[in-house]
């Protein structure tokens, strides 16, 4: 097999500690903490009140517009609280529904549940929204929106790159649930009317490559082996590596005839169609030097982070808990929050692993320029940020930054470019709203 890649990027230690850990099913939690805002776009609207009894799979928040998806109860229980809590992604107060489990699952499933081949393209798109499906690689963009392109699409890519260090859940899902992924991928292809399906997997996942080739190969699905490099799984870079097509600045993959879906999202699509299950659970890795036994688990959405950490036993020297991986994940210091649809892992690091150092002046080494997969000049953007030249940052393509952290990773001056760029983007968006 050829090895496919893109220009730029970095090569952090992969540290895939859990690559051989089979997926375990987490016990149903006694309480779930559900942020209502779990999708990119407009959050759904809560339709439950404190004291209401709910069943597993029951809709508890309904979609509020096209770029929105509903939220479903992951347990059978009673709504005990609706409160405000700091959202780890936005850092702003957001509504949380707390449900106390009262018994075993009593399901409310989506009907009809039948083989994916028996659904029309329109029914597949509708089911994706009804099931609350979002991109499960972390972006959480509503799946049904991607399945409704306004332009002609001829290639579907299933993203199995999983380029973040530590994370191994997609690797294990491909090994253990390859048939479900392929069926979900075929449903995606039917919905958008494409015949060519490609699967991209980094070369450090040989078992996943073999599993997907074994199931997908006879169906004409090509599996491409990708260079192990970060951020290989970024949508734009994955597309370029696999097709040599370039998504234009400010554009979308459909502008060049491509739709990308994560492999775990494909599995969720299969389960929504053939089993009638809305998205109430997901797979994730519990990993890092700060846990005794790295694991891959399937857990209910809203399960407290603290319970997941107890399942893998946190070491005394653990010092940082990150939702996601160390490059693009979000550090949290409150552990009673629930995991979300986009939580691909919980990474626990120790003091000796966490990068330390005081920020010093930029030395003009241009290492950040060589590392930037978007071809930007992070050092220049950062200088503009320090002088609050936000318009100049816009003109220098700030909004093309994918916030991958490659620049900060290689910076010898310990400059946190990404933090600055996120702040600048928020300022620019606020000025636009005015």
N, C-alpha and C positions, 0 to 999 in steps of 0.2 A: 504494500500500500504506500502511496505517496503521503508525505506529511505536509499539511497546509498551515499557513500562518499569515501574519500581517506585519507591517513595519512599526517599530517602537515597542513599548511595553517593557516589563521588568521580569526578573526571574527570582522571586522570593522562594525560600525553602517551602516546599509544598506541605510537609508535615501532615500527611493524610493518615493519621494514627488509626482511624476507624475503618479503613478500606476493607478489612476482612471481617468486620463485625456485622453479622446478620441482623436484619431489622427486627426489633422487638416491639411488641404492642404494649403501650403504656396502659396501666389501669385507668378506669374512668375516674377523673378527679372529683373530689367532694364539692368543690366550687369551681366555677369558671368565671373569668374576668374578661369580658368581651368589649374591646374598643369597637364602637360603631363604625368609625372610619378605618376601613381595612383595604380600601382600593384607591388607586390613583383616579382622580376625577372627583365627582361629587359624592359625598358620603350618603348612605341610605338614611331613611327616616325611621326612627324607632316606632313600633306599633304594639309594644307591650307596656305594662305598668307594673309597679311593685305589687306583689301578692298574686300575680297571675301564674297559673300552672302551664307549663310548656312541655312539649314532647321532643324527642330527638328528631332533628330535621325540620322542625316547624319554623316558619319564617318569623323572625322577631324584629326585623327592620326591612322595609321595602325600598327598592331602587328609586332614586329620585332623579330621573332623567335617563338619557341614553348612555352617557358615560358614567354609569353607576350600576352597582349590583346589590342584590339583597343579602342579608345576613341571616343565618339559620342557627337555631339552638343546637349545640353539640351534645347536649345531655337531656335527660328527662328530669324535670325538677320544677322549682319555683323561683320566680324573680324576687330576689330579696333586697336589691338596691339598684338604683340608677344614679350614678355619681359622676363627678368631674375628676379627671386625673390627667397628669401631664403625659401627653402622647410622646413616645420615644422618637418618632420620626419628625414631627413638627415642633416638638418642645413647647407646645401650647396645651392648655387645658382642653380635654376632649371627653365626650360622653362615654361612659363604660356601663354596660349591663352586667350585673352580677347575678348568676343563677346558682342556686344550691341544689345539688343532685338529691333526688328523693327515692330513686329506685333504678332498676335496670332499664335499658333502652326500650322505649315504646315509640316506634318509628312513625313519622309521617313522611312518606317517600313521594318522589315525583312520578307522575304517571303520564304516559305509559312507560314501563321499563321493558325493553326488547332489544334484540341485536341491532347494532349500529347501522347495519346495511338497510334496515327497514325504516330509518328516519330519512326524511327529505332534507336537502340542504337548509331550507328555511327552519325546519324543526330542530336541526342541530344547533343553529345559531340561537334560537329561542331557548333551548334547553341550557345552553351555556350560561345565559343570563339568569334563567330561573334557578340554576344551581349555585349561583354566586361565584362562578369561576373567575379567577384572576391569574396573572402571570406569577407562577410559584417559584421562579428563580430569584425573586426579591423585588421586581419592579411593580407588581400588583396592578398592571394595566388590565382593565376588564377584557376577558377573552372574547366575548361576543362582538366587541368593537373591532378587534383584529380580524374576526371572521366576517366582517362586513366592509371590505375594502371598497373605496370609491373608484379605484383604478384596476386595470387588468393585472392579475397576478398569475405567474406561471411556475413559481417554485415555493414549496413549503419546506422550511428548515426546522427540524427538531433539535433543540439546543441541549446537548448533554456534556458540554465542555467542563462545567463546574471548575472554573479556574481559580476561585478563591482558595488560599491556603486553608488547611485543616478540614474543610467541609467534604463530606463523603456520601451524603444521603442520595444524591442523584446517581452516583456510581452504583450504590446498592440497589436502588429502585430499578435501574436498567438491568442489573444481574438477576434480580428476583421477580420482577414484574414486566419483563420484556414484551410479553404477548399483550398485556393490557395497554402498554405504551403504544405499540404498533397499531392496535385497534383504534385507540384515541387519535393517533396521527392520521389514520385513514379517514376517520370521521371529519377531522379538520380539513383534509384535502377535498373531501366531498362537499363540505360547506362552501369552500372558496373556489371550487371548480378547477383544481390543479391536478396534474398527473405525476409531476416530478416531486418526489419527497427525498430530502437529504437529511442525514443525521450526522451531526458534528460532535466528536468525542475526543478529548485530549489523549495523547498517546500513553499517558501514565495510568490508563484504565483498561488494560488488556482484556480483563474478564467481561467488562461492559461492552467493549467493541465486539468480542466474540458472540456474546448473547444477542446483541442487536442485529448482527450480521446473520446469525442462525435463523432468527425469526423474520427479519425484514428482507433479507436477500432473495428468498424465493418469490417475494411479492414485488420485486423490482425496486426496492428501496435501497439507495446507496448509503453506506456508512463511510464517512471520511475521517481519517485519523489526523488530528490537529497537534501542532507543536504545543508542548506544555509551557505556556507563557501567560502571564497576566497582563491585560484583561482579555484573554482569548474568548471568553464567553460573552463579552459585550456585544450587543446586537449588531452594531455597525461593523465591528471588526470580524465577527463571525461570518457575516455576509461576504465581506471582502475576501477573507481567507478561503471561503468555500466556492465563491462564484466569480470573484474579481470584479463584482459590481460595486460601485461607490455610492453610498447614500449621500445626497447633496446636503450642504450646510442648511440647517433648518428644515430638512426634509424628513420623510418617513420611509421605511423599507418598501412600502407599497408603491412609492414613487419609482422604484426600479424593479417592480414586479415580484417582490419577495414578502412573505409573511414568516415570522419566527415565533415558535412556541416552545416553552420549556418542556422537558420530558415528563416531569411530574405533573404539569398541567395537562398533558396528553393523557396520562393515567387517570386524572380526575375527570376528564371528559368521558372516557370509557365508562367509569363508574356512574356518572350522572345519567348516561344513556341506557346502559344495559342493566344497572342495578337500581336506578332511580335515586341515587344518593346525592344530595346537595353537598357542597364543600363544608364539612364539619370537622375534618381531621386532616392532618398533613404529616409527611415525613420530615424529620430534621436530624441533624447531627448534634450530639452533646460531646464536646471535644476540647482539646487544648491541654497544655502542661498542668493546668490547675485542677484536672479531674483524675480520679483514680483509674476509672475504666471508661475510655471513650466508647460511645455507643451511637448506633443509628436507631431511631425509634419512630413509631407512628403514634402521634398524640392528638387529643382533641384540641381544636382551636379554643383558645381561652384558658388552657391549662396553665397554672401559675409556673413561672420560671423556677421558683424555689423548689417545687415538687420534681421538676425535671432534673435539677441539679442534685437533689437528694438521691435520685435514681442512679446517678453515676458517681456519687460521692465526691464532694469537693475537698481538695486538699487544704490544709491549714494555711499554706503559703499563697493561696490564690489571692490575686489582688485586683483583677479586672474581669468583668462579665460583659460580653458583647453579644448583642442579637445579630446573628449573621457571622460573617468572617472578619478577620482583622483589617482588611483593606477598605471595605465599604460598609462594614457593620456599624452598629450604634452602641456605644458603651452605656450601660445602665447601672444605677446604684440602688434601685428599688426592685426587689425580686418578687413582689406579690402581683406584678402585672402579668397578664396572660399572653401566651404566644399568639401570633397573628397569621393570616393567610400567607404572608410573605416571609415568615420566619423560617429560613432554611437551616438555621443552626444556632446553637448557643456555644460560644467559644469562651473558655475560661483561661486566662493567662496568669502567670506568676510574675513577681517583681523582676526576676532576672531576664524575662523575655520582653516585657514592655519597654518600648523605646524611650529612653530618657535623654535629657539634654536641654540646655537653655538655648533659645533662639538667638542666633547671632546674625550679623549683617551678611547679605548675599555676597558671595565672592566672585560671581560671574563665571562659574565653571561650566554652565550650560548643560549640566547633567540632567536637569529637569526637561530641557528641550529634547534631548535624545530619548528620554523615557516616555514623553507624552505621546500616547497612541493617536491623538487627534491632530498632531502637528502644530500645537500651540506653543507659545513662549511663556511658560508659567512665571518665570522670574520677572518678565516685563509686566504681566498682568498684576503681579503682587506689588510691584513698585507703584503702579497706578492706583491700586487699592489703598495703599498707605497714604496716598495724596488725595484720596476720595474722588478720583477722576473716573466716575462710573460711566459716563458717556464714552470716554476713550476705551474703557474696558469692553463696552459693547462693540465698538468699532473694531476691536482686536479679537473679536469672536469669543468673548467670554461664554456666551450661551451654548457654544459647541462643547464646552467642557463637560465630560461625563462623570466627573467627581470620583474617578477611580483611585486616586491617591498615589499613583505611580511617581508623581513629582515629589511629593513629601517623603516617599519611601527612600528615594535616592539622595535627597538633599543633605549635604554635609553641614549645612548651617541650621539644621533642625527647624526649618520654616514649615509651618502648617498651611500650605497653599490652599488646600481644599476648604478648610474652615473659613478662610478669607473669601474664597470664591462663592461659597454658599451664602455668606452674609451679603456680598455684593449683588448676587442674583435676587435675594429677597428685597434689597433696597430698590433695585431697578423695577421689580414687579410692583412694589408699593407706589413708586413714582408713576408708573403707567396707569395704575388704578385711579390716581388723582386726575 
